[in-house]
Amino acid sequence: MNSSMFLEMKSISKSYNGTKALQKVDFSAEGGEVHAIIGENGAGKSTLVKILTGAVLADEGSIYISGKECRIDSPLVAQRLRIRAVHQHFSLISHLTVTENILIGNLPVTSAGFCIDWQKAHTIAQNVLERIGFCDLDVKARVSSLSVSQKQMVEIAKAVSVSPKILVMDEPSAVLSQKELDRLFTVIRLLKDEKVLVLYISHRLNEIFQIADRVTVLKDGCFVGTIRVTETDKPALVKMMVGRAIEEIFPDKVSHFDVEALAVSCLGRADVFSDITFSIAKGEILGFYGLVGSGRTEMARCIFGADRLTSGKIVLKGKPVNTSSPRRAINEGISMLTEDRGHDGLILFLSIRDNVSLASLKKMTRLGVLNKRLQNSLVIDMIKKLRIKPENPDKPLRALSGGNQQKVVLAKWLMLETPILILDEPTRGVDVETKHGIYAIIRGLADSGAAVLLISSELPEVIGLSDRIIVMKEGQMVGEFSRWEASEEKLLACATGVTSGRGGI
């Protein structure tokens, strides 16, 4: 390993209850570079950076910064070394304001020293946000009122506010629009110019080639290799990650849909979206695309009953239905995989078994008594179907990687077997190979007669899977495309208001 490197991690190993997460991994990076770390879910990426940030202790190995060995045995030690992280799962405090979250632990006090100087604090927070291009956030707003993408902006601002020497970004773009992603890349280039080492973890290979200088590949907890991005390409990186060549192939689509499954008319929620009218047939995958703030997620949550509609009606099998709560929606045959798995999709302290079966306990009970043998059998089948790792249903969910947690959320709703399934960002944080498995499952659901409403921010995904696509902008439907008409250019132009998109369907 090159001793001139700013950061060196030597022979890092870590096991969880006998499962090897990292096996003698060597990793090095230079100051002032953007170094990507990639690999399938469970490859050890998050474990490696958790060790660097003091969140997890390595079983063996050593860490050197500027040639000096450092024992990073707590997040506090990492912070003193000016190592900061933007994790997949938000570390924000919901009931506090944007300012309080950005400056937590560093809030300025008045000259008397007895109370916080709020005017100065808000000014500092606003300056941090302006510096990184996120000046449209209200620093006095409570974090609980923010969208997922806005929370991600606050996380980034909090990490950048302390002028880090090493900044870890774990899937930072997963909830950002293209415009926000461009802002993020501007921030990263600014940090790079200031000689900050940025460690960038992402499953989106396009981003790696846009922003990274070098890329390190991990597989099954082992180091595979490090290479400059100018000396490789996507197929080569995918082969390093999965051990074989793999291409982005989506399942074949169906051409004709005859039986209506769901129809909505003039749906609205005050100041969020309005006049949403569409129908979806049995066996159809209806895609929804739009930039962050377009109202896609909010519309879907209202159909599922998680939020209240202020106008409009929902029709199933030709009859108006009341879906004013998730319980009512489920009883009517509608289920929903939510965008924010950590907040409203999973219970992290429960086991895989409990999380997968959470929505389906009714089918596993008789006279109020849970049939544990049936529960275990159904959960194990779902674990195998989605290749959830580890396969032990007793494992607490917090021990799983982000991608495997996403598969648990999907398993929970697949087990319910509702005829209408809403999927909001179903492959967020999922590796390349696992995506293909999920794509096949989604198409299989449609082929079996389910109506699938798919929300995705990834253009190749929404185009590759959908039979028909609706585009939303600022709470309105602004375009509709058949699968033959849709292209990335057309959808993006429609979503940004460059063109209208009422295609001939």
N, C-alpha and C positions, 0 to 999 in steps of 0.2 A: 504494500500500500504506500502511496506517495506521501512522504512526511511533510511536504510543502503544502498540503491541503489544509484549508481552514478548519474543516470538520472531518474527523475520522471516527468511525465506529467499528471496532475490531472484534471479531468472533462473538457477535451478540447472539445469545440463545435465550429462549423463553418457552416454558411449557405451562399449560393450564390443565391440571388434573390428569397428567399423563399425555395430553395432546400437545405435540410440538408445534408451536406457533412460529418460532424462528430457530434455525439450526446453523449456528456459527456463521452468521451473516457479516460480511465486510462491506462497509459503505463509506464513501468519501465524497466530499464536495468542496468547491472553491467559494470564497467570498465573492459576492457580486455576480453570481450565476443563478439562473433558474434551472433547478435540477428536478426533473419529473421522476416520480416513483410509480410504477404501474405493475399490474398483475391481477389475476382473477380474485374474486372474493375469497377470503381465507388465505391469501398468499402471504400475509404477514405485514402488509404495508402500514396499516393503522397501528399494529403492535410496535413496529420499529419506531414510529414517530412518537408514540406514547412513552416509550422508554427515553427518547431524547428530551421530551418535555416534562419528565418526572412523574407522569401519571401512573406509570407501571415500572417496577424494578426488574431489570434483567436478571436471569439466573446466573449468567456468566458473560464475560466480555468487558470491554472498556471503551470509554469515550474521551476523545481528545479535541480540544478547541484551541486553535492557534498553537498547537504542539504541546499544550499543557493538559495532563489528565484531569478530568473532572468527574466527581461522583455526584450524579444528579439523582438524588433519592427522594425528591419531592418537587411539586410544581413551583414552590417558593424558590428553591435553589435554581430551577430553570429560569424563572423570571429575573432573578438577580444576575444571571448570565445573559440576560436580554434575549431569551428564547421565548417566542410567543407562538400561539397556534390558533387557527380558525378550523374548528372541528366540524364533522358532519352533523353532530347533534349540538344544538345551540346551548351555550353556557350562560345565557342571559337570564336576568331576573325579571319576570314578566310584569310585576306590579310596580317596578321602578321605571323612571323615564329614560329616554335615549341618552340624555346627558349623564345621568347617574350610572348607566351601564357602561358607557364609553370611558368614564373617568373613575370607575369604582376603585377605591384604594388610593386614589390620587386627587380627590376633590379639593379645590383650593379653599382656604379659610380666610376670614376677615382679618384685618390688621390686629384686632384684639385677640384673635386666635381661639375664640370660643364657639364660633358657628361658621357654617359653610357660606362662602361668598357665591351665591347662586348666579348673580349677574355675570361674574367672571367665569364661572363654571359653564354656563350656557354659551358664552362667547368662545371659550376654548373648544368645546365640543363642536360648535358650528364651524370653527376654523379647521378642525380635523376633517370634518365631512367635506368641506369645500376643497381642501387639499387633495382629497382622493376622488373628487367629482360626484359626491353624493349629497350635494347641497340642498336637494329638494325634500329632505327629511326634516320633520319638526322635532327639534331637540327636546321640547317640553312634553311630547307625546309619550304615553305609557307604552312600553314594549308590547303589552298584551293586545294593543289596538292595531299593531302593525301586521302587514302581510308577511308571508314566509320570505319573500325576496328582500323586503325591507329589513327584516330581522338579520338576514345574512349581511346586509350592508353595515348594520350596527356591529356585528361580530368582527367584520373586517376593520372597521374604524377603531374599535376597542384595541385590537391587536397592533394596529399601526401607530396608535396614539403614544406609545411608549418608546418609539424609535428603536425597534428590535434589531439585533444583529443577525438573528436567524428567525425566519418566519415560515411556519408550516401551514400549508393550505390543503386541507383534506376535503376534496370534492367541493370547492368553493363555488363552482358555477352551476351546480345542479338545479338551483332554484332561480337563476338569473335569466333575464331576457337577453337578446343579442346586444341591445344598447347598453345594458348594465354590464354584460360581459366585456364589451369594448372598454368601458370605464375601468373595470377590474384589471384588464391587461395594461392600461395606461398607468395604474397604480403600481403594478408589478415592475414595469420598466423604470418607473421613477425610483423604486426601492433598489433595483439592480444598479442604477447609476450611483446610488448612495452606498454601494458595496455591501448591501444586505444579501445574505444567502436566502433564497426562496426555495423551499421544498414543496413541490406541487404534485398532489395526488389527484388523478382523474382517470375515469374510464373512457373519456371522450378523446380519442386519439387525434382528432382534428386540432384540439386545443394544444396538445403536446407539441405538434409541429408549428403551431403559431407562436408559442411563448417560450418553450424550453430550449436550453443550450445542450443539455445532455439528459439522458434518460436511463434509469436503472430498472431492470426487470426482476421481480421476485416471483417464485413459483413454489407452492407447498412449503413455505417457510424458508426456502433456500435462495441464495443469490444466483441468478442466471447470468447476468452480464450488465455492463454499463457501456453506452455507445452515444456518440454525438448524433443529434437528430439530423444533421446534414449528411450523415453517412448511412442512413437507414431509410425505411419506408414503412407504411402501415402493415402490409402483409408480413414483413420480416418481424415486426414487433409482436404481431398477433401470434406468429409461430413460436416466438420466444415465450410468450405468456401461456399458451395452451399446449405446446409441445407438438403441434401439427398445424398445417395450413387450414384456414377457415375463411369463407367468404360471406359477405353480408347478403344472405338470401332470405327473403320473406316467403311465407307459405302462399300457395296459390289462392286466388280470391274467387268467390262465387259471383255469378253474373246476375241472377234474377231473384227477387224477393217479393213474395206474394201476400204474406199475411202480416198485417200491422200488429206490432207488439206494444208500442207506447206512442202516444201523441201528446204534445203540449201546445197550448194556445195562449198567446199574449202574456207569457210569464213575466213578472216584474218584481223587483225588490228595490225599494226607494233608494235613490242615489247610488245604486250599484249596477243594475242592468234593467232593461225594459223590452217589451214587445218581442219576446223570444217564442218563436213558433216553429216547430218541426215535428217530424214523426220518424220512427225507426221500426224496421220490420224484423220479424223472427229470422235469425241467421245472418243478420247484417251487422257489420262493424261500422259505426258512424263516428268519424273522427272530428274532434274539435281542436282548432288551432287558433292561437292568438298570442300576443305579447303579454308580459306580466301586467296585470291591471285590466285585462280585456273583459273580465267577468266570467270566464269559463268555469273556474272552480266554484265561484259563488252560485252560479246557475245550477251546477250539478248538486251542490250541497242542499239547495232548496228542493230539488226534485227528491232527494233522499230524506228530506225532513230534518236535516241538521240545522238549517236556518229557515226562518219563516218567509214565505212569499207574501207580497202585498197585493198582487193581482195575478190573474190568469188561472188556468185549470189544467189538470193532468188527467189523461184518459187512458185506461187500460182495458183491453178487450171491448172497446166501444162504450165503456161506462166511466164517468168521472169518479175519481177516487180521492181520498183524503190522505196525504202523506205529510201530515204536520209534525211528525216525529220519526226518527229512524225505526222505532218499533213498528209503527204503522206501515212505513215503506217496506220493511222486510216482510211483514204479513201480507202485503200486496204483491210480493215477489220481486222487490228491487233491493239490490245490495250495492255497496260502494266501497272501493278501496280508496282511502283518502290520501291527499297530497302529502300531509305531514304525518308520517308514520309514528314519529316519536311522541307527538302531542296527542293524537287522537286515533292511533291505529294499533298501538301495542301497550302492554303492561310489562315493563322491563324486568320487574322483580319476580314475575311468574315464569313458569317453565314453558318450553316450546309446546308441550302437550296442552297446557291450559290456554295459551294464546291461540293456537290453531283451532281449538274446539269452542272458543268463547262464544261465537255467534251461533253455534249449532247444538248447544246443550239440550235443547228441546227434543231433538231427534235421538238423543242418547239416554234419555230418562224415561222412566215409567212410574207413574204414581208418585212423582217427585223424587225418585231414587235414581242416581246416576249409575249407568251400567259402565263401570270402569274398563271392563274387558273390551266392550264395543268401542268405547272412546279411544283406548290405546290402539286398537286395530285400525280404526279409521285414520288416526293421526299418523301412525307409522306408514300407512299407504300414501298419505299426502307428502310426508317427508321424502319418501323414495321417488314419488312422481316429480317433485320439484327439486330433488337433489339438495336438500337442506343439509348443511354441515355445521356442527356435528349431527350425526343421525340419532343420538340419544335424546328421546323426547323429554327426559327429566332435566336436561340442561336449562339453567335460567337464561332468559332471552338476552340479558345484558352481556352474556359471555360470547354472543355471536357477532360476527362482522356485520357492517351495515347492509351489505348485499344480501346476506342470509336472513337478516331481520326483515328485509323487504319481501323475501320469498315467503316468510312466515305470515306476513299480512295477506299476501295473495292466497296462500293456502287456507287461511281463515274464511275468506269469502268464497273460494271455490268449493269448500266443503258444504257451504249452505245451499248450493245448487239452485239459486234463484234464476228465473227465466230472463231477467233483465239485470245486467251487471254494468255498473259505472266504474271505470278504471281511470283514476287521476294520477298520471305519471307512474305507470306500473313498473317501469324498469329503472327508476331513479337509483343511482348508486350501485347498479348491477353490472357485472363484468360482461365482456363481449360474448363469450360462449353461453353464459346463462341467459343472456337476452334472447338468443335463438330458441332456447328451450321455452321461455315465456311466450315468445311470438307463436310458437307451435301450439301451446296450450290455449292461447287466446283464439287462434283460428279454429282449433278443435272445438272450443265452446260454441263458436258461431256455427260451425258445421253441424253441431248437435241440436241447433235450433235456438240457442240463446241470442238475445239482442245485446250487443256490446256497445256502450257509449265510451269512446276512448278519448281521453284528454292527454296530449303530449306536447312538450316544448321542443322535441327533436323532430325536425322536418322529415328526415329519412324514415323515421319510425311511423309518423302519422300518415305519410304517403304510402309506405310499404305495406301497412296493415289494413288501412281503411278502404271500405267499399265506396264511401262517399265522405266528403269533408266539408264542414261548416267553419267559416272563419269569423272570429269576433274581434271587435275593437271598441274600447271604451263603453262596454256594456251593451253593445248592439251587434246583431248579426249583419255582417257587411259582405259576405261572400259565400257561395256554395259551389262546390266542384264535384263532378263525377270522378271516379278513379282514373278515367282516361284523360281528363283535362288537367288534373293536378300536377304541378311541378313546384320545386322549391322556390323558384323565382316568382311564380304567380301567387303562391300563398303568402310569401313575405311581402310582396308589393301590396297585396290586399290588406294584410294585417297592419301595415304601416300607413295606409291611406293613400299610397301612390296611385293605385288603380282600384276600381270596383271589381267585384268578383262574382256576379250572378251568372254562373255558367248555364249552358243549355243541358239540362239533365232529363 
